[in-house]
Amino acid sequence: MSLTALLVDGLTVRFGSFRAIDDLSLAIDYGEVRAVIGPNGAGKTTLLDVISGITRPKQGRVLFDGAHDITRWSESAIARAGLRRKFQKPSVFEGLTVRQHIAIGADVGFRSRLDAPALEDRISEVLETVGLTEQGERLAGELGHGHKQWLEIGMVLASDPRVLMLDEPVAGLTDEETERTARLVRALVRPDRAIVVVEHDMDFVERIADRVTVLHEGRTLFEGSMDKVRADKAVVEVYLGR
Ligand SMILES: Nc1ncnc2c1ncn2[C@@H]1O[C@H](COP(=O)(O)OP(=O)(O)OP(=O)(O)O)[C@@H](O)[C@H]1O
């Protein structure tokens, strides 16, 4: 296993003549939580779209696990390899229970197929981790927004991801739910997993991120700890000071 989970190398994504990602290079290691922040339109979602196979770059590579350029892989091949994403808007199956959702996540994603008892154990373990044990038999449609977010994190987690991408996981959550999500994200850290979080809530980012990459106009404006990010003049000018 490489120490680097994702190596983004000279990546450019164009929409017509506009460069949403502009010759971007960055490395994300196993064992870390990396926050990707920056103003609207900086290219954060586009970066996640490339890593998850939704958008094809014009130039550059994304090496997964030090060896595989995933920019030509299909979305499903990328997901099967263990790169999994929770999208910004919760989209649960209203008529299925919480347990059924986690089962789908485990069944679709788990790289070594589980037998029935192992699957039940896995579901219970995931429910415990995301704090939804008591809601296991409830229909997803009855859950509040926070619980839906944790359910979706649970679905992704059930697949035992190597790279876990979370797109604005605390948008629309209360302060208490945000705090609980921060604790959850930190509990998902493992030496063989990289967690990439796109988020606008800077207090949340400070709580979870080992390192922060600030994007601006498709390039890295700054990279470092949140303390250093907050102190950087250029970052304050284009983003934090607004
Ligand atoms: N399919 C597309 N066609 C044309 N332009 C696009 C497309 N997708 C994204 N863009 C443009 O690329 C730029 C980067 O968008 P992106 O969604 O990656 O930004 P972001 O940093 O995620 O912003 P936000 O914080 O608002 O989510 C924006 O100017 C956006 O309008």
The ligand as a Gaussian input file, in Angstrom:
#p B3LYP/6-31G(d) Opt

LIG

0 1
 N      -21.050000      20.997000     -16.169000
 C      -20.583000      22.243000     -16.119000
 N      -20.637000      23.038000     -17.208000
 C      -20.143000      24.292000     -17.170000
 N      -19.557000      24.851000     -16.093000
 C      -19.502000      24.111000     -14.976000
 C      -19.995000      22.763000     -14.926000
 N      -19.766000      22.285000     -13.672000
 C      -19.171000      23.276000     -12.994000
 N      -18.998000      24.360000     -13.761000
 C      -18.352000      25.619000     -13.361000
 O      -17.085000      25.304000     -12.850000
 C      -16.762000      26.152000     -11.748000
 C      -16.392000      25.294000     -10.570000
 O      -17.576000      24.702000     -10.066000
 P      -17.604000      23.794000      -8.763000
 O      -19.012000      23.331000      -8.601000
 O      -16.550000      22.771000      -8.840000
 O      -17.254000      24.846000      -7.624000
 P      -17.296000      24.657000      -6.048000
 O      -15.970000      25.090000      -5.549000
 O      -17.743000      23.295000      -5.714000
 O      -18.393000      25.725000      -5.618000
 P      -19.543000      25.681000      -4.487000
 O      -18.866000      26.024000      -3.214000
 O      -20.481000      26.754000      -4.927000
 O      -20.157000      24.308000      -4.497000
 C      -17.990000      27.041000     -11.515000
 O      -17.736000      28.287000     -12.127000
 C      -19.098000      26.312000     -12.227000
 O      -20.073000      27.199000     -12.709000

